[in-house]
Amino acid sequence: MQREPFELAHALLNETRMAIVNSLLERPKYISELARNLGLDRAALCYHLNFLEGLGIVKSQYVVLQEPRLKGKMGRLYSIDLGRLKQSLQAVEQKLPKL
């Protein structure tokens, strides 16, 4: 738990991860939409999403798709865990020297 604030700071200092977080703050998204909006290939995006999910900032769930051409297939929907993000940011703030 001691390393967590530093891992979060490291995660959010990465431009790609910050872009992912900002995009997911708008609303939950599927990986295909994130890849298209951020101009990333899926492999790189999966790497960053897994990193953020490991910190508990991003969460995902499998849902049954309802689009006519995809109806009945499963998709993984990513979102931000706002409570966890706020908690983590507070932990980072507590570790910062008082200015």
Secondary structure, DSSP 8 states (H G I E B T S, - for coil): --SHHHHHHHHHHSHHHHHHHHHHHHS-EEHHHHHHHHT--HHHHHHHHHHHHHHTSEEEEEEE--STTTTT-EEEEEEE-HHHHHHHHHHHHHHS---
